[in-house]
Amino acid sequence: MDTEVVKKDLIYLYCITDKVPKLKEIENLADDPYFIYHQGLYAVVNKVKESEFAEENLKRNLADLEWIKVRAMTHEKAIEGIMKNTCVIPFKFATLFNTEDNLKAMFSKHLREFKDILRKLKDKEEWGVKIYCNLGKLKENLMQEDEQLLNIDKEINGPAAPGKAYLLKKKKEEFLNIAVNKNFNEYGQVSFDRLKEKSMDARINKLLSKEVTERDDEMILNSAFLINKDKVEDFLDTVEGLGGKYTDRGLFFHCTGPWPPYNFCK
């Protein structure tokens, strides 16, 4: 006799907060969102089908870029909706539990850590700053300013033998690349340090390739900052000031936020 497999729903976790979450902010995004209260904290969740999110099914769906795009966007928008009214601890896409009791057990295990993080995040926002550099413009500036490069140019344009001119051009290219990397590091570090002064906490993340950014310019800084809400305007003014300072060097500052504070939650 065949035994029918009973399919059950899984609990999908978006975020945790210490205030009653306003679910109306995400009702048009998540299917029937609700919250689970446990030991002073609220988990914003909804139920999802095993047919999509059970381990093997999830692996298959993660190979579908359109599926990921839609579900990941819903995940982020839901968290952003809840954080309009309270600080949150955001969880990664597809954080799942078999039962509400499993989720509550996780709460109990990390209760002190969660409450410490929420205290740290209270009245703060995460903002991201990426700096891009127009390599051609930077090289153009360096060729006009760098003493070593100017001297090599003089030799190349002087009465040098063809063989020597070739070697000088190779030397110029080598010095130019060194100067470019030096300036990348300097501009990125100076900008990060200046913005860190305006924040409560800061992170430097991995640089993204052109394939990911879909930009022709090189990324020289990928950073995140935790800002007091009443200091955000001052922070944004500082970003704008740095952008103006370095615009003739070929730098472009891209500031976005506020974001769910992933960078400041372990």
N, C-alpha and C positions, 0 to 999 in steps of 0.2 A: 504494500500500500504506500503510495507516494505521500510524503509529508510536505505540506505547503510551507514554504519559507515565509515567515512573517517579516515584512519590511517595516522598519521603524524610522522615525525622524531622528536627526542628529541636532544637537544644540550648537549653533554658530555664534561665536562671541565676537562682538565688535570692539567694545571698550568697557572700562570700569570707571565709575565716578563715586564720589561720596555724597552726592545730592540726588534727589529724585530726578531722573532724566526726563526731559520734555520730549516724549516720543512723537508728538505731532510734527516735529521738525523732520522726521525721517519716514513718516508713514507712506509717502509716495515713492520711497526708494526700496525699503525692505518689506518683505511679505510678513504682515502681522508681527511687527516688533513688540517685544515686551521686556520687562526687566526682572531680574532675580535679585532679591535682597538677602544679604547674609553678613552678619557681624559688622554692620555699619557701612557696608559698601553695596553698590548697585552694579550689576552686570547687565549691559544692554545686549540683547540676544534676539535671535529668531530661530525657527525650526526649518531645517533644510532636508531634502530627500537624500537617502542613501544612494539613490540612482545617480546622483551628481557628485556627492561628497564622500561616499565610502572610499576607503583607501585606494582600491584598484580603479574605481570609477574616476576618482580625483586625478590619479596619475594620467589616465587617458585624456581627461578634459584639459589638463594643464598643457597638453600638446596642441590644443586648439586656441590659437592666438585671439580669435574673435570672442571665444567663451571667456578667456582670461580678461580681456579688455572690458567687457560688460560687467563681469562680476567684481573685478578689482575697482572699477569706478564706483560701483554701488557701495562697496566696502568703505572707500575713502569718503564719499559724500555722506554716508550715514554717520561716520565718526565726526566729520566737520559739522553736521547738523546738531549733534548732541553737544559739541564743545562751544556752540554759540552761547550757551547759558551756564556752563560749568566747566571746570578743568577735567580732563580725562586722561586715563592711561590707555593709549590705543594698542590693539593687538594686531598681529600680522594677519594678512589675508588667509582665510581657511583655518582659523584656530577653532577646533571642534571638540565636542565632548559627547560621549554616548548618552549621558543622563545629567539631569540637574544636580544630582548628588555628587557626581564626579566633579562638576564645576565648583560646587561648594567646598569640596575637599581641597581643591587647588587654592581657593580663597583662604581657607584656614592655614594651609601650609605657608603661604606668602603674605599673610595679613599685615604684619608689621612693615614689610618691605613696600607693599602697595600704599599703605597709609603715609609712609615717609615720602614716597615719590609724589603723592598728591599734595602733601604740604609744600614740597619743593616747587611744584608747578602752579600753585595757587596764584592767581592774578598775573600770570605770565603767558607769553605766546612764543612759539617757535617761528623764526623767519630764516629763509635761506638766501644766501648770496653766492652767486657764481660770477666769476670774472673770466671774460674771454679776451683774447688778444689778436688783433689783425697783424699777422706776422710780417706782411709786406711793409706796413706802415712803421712797425717797430724797427725793422732792418734799415729802412730809409733814414730814420732818425739817428740810428747808431752810426751809419755811414757818414753822417754829417758832423758827429760829435766825438766819436771815439778816437783818441789820439793815435793809438796803434794802427787802426784801420786807415786813418788819414795818411799816415806815413807810408804804409804799404801801397796805397793808391798812388802816392807821389812816385814811388819807385817803379811801379808798373807803367805809369805814364811817362817815365823818364827814358833815357837811352839804354834800357836794359836789353840784353840779348834775349832772343825768343825763348830759349830754354829757361832762363832765369825768370822771365815774365810769367811763364807757365807755373813755375814753382811758387812764385809770389802770389799768383791767383789762388792756388791751392791753400797757401798759408792764410790768405785773406778770408777764404771760406771757413777755414778752421777757427780763426779768431772770431769771426762773425757768429758762428754757432755757439761758441763759448760765451760771448757777450749776450746773446739772446737768452740762453739758459740762466745766466747770472741775473739778468733783468726780470725774467719770469719769477725766479725765486724771491728776488728783492721786492717787486711790486706786490706779489701775493702775500708775503709775510708782513710787510708794512701795513697793507690794507687789513689783513686779518687782525693784527695787533690793535690797530685803531678801532675797529669795530668791536673787538672783544672788550675794550674799555667801556663800551656803551651797553654791555650785556651782563647778565648774571652768570651765564655759562656759554661755552662755545665749543664747537667740534669742527675739525677738518676731515672731510670725507674724501674718498677715492675720486680722482679725476676721471671724467667720462670722455670716451672717444668721440670723434666726429660722427661715427656711425650711429652713436646713441643720441648725441645732441642735434644731429642733422644741421650743423652749422659749419661754415668754412673756417671760422676762427678757432684758434686753439684755446681750450679751457686751461686756465692757470691756477684757479682756486675754486673749490667746491666746499662750501662751509655752511654751518647752521649755528644760529644764535638763539639763546633763551632770553627774552626781553620782558621787563616789567611793562604791563599794559600802558601805564602812564608815561613810559619812556619811549614808546614805539616811534612817535613823531620825531623825537630827537635822533633816534637811530637811523630812520629813513633819511633825515637831513644829512647825516654823516655819510651815508652811502652816496647820496647825490653829490656831496662835496668832493668825495674821492673820485667819483666818475668824472667830474669837471676837471679835477687836478690832472688826471691821467689820460684825458681824451686825446691829447695830441701825441701820446705814446702808443695809440692804437688800442687802448683798453676800453672794454664795455662792461659795465656792472649790471647784472640782472638780479634784482631783488624780488622775492616772492613770499607770500604768507598772508595771514597766519596759517600754519600747518599743524596737523596732529603732532604732538611732541615725541615722535619716535626716537629722535637722536638723544633725548634726555631721559629715556626710560630703559632700564637694563632689560 
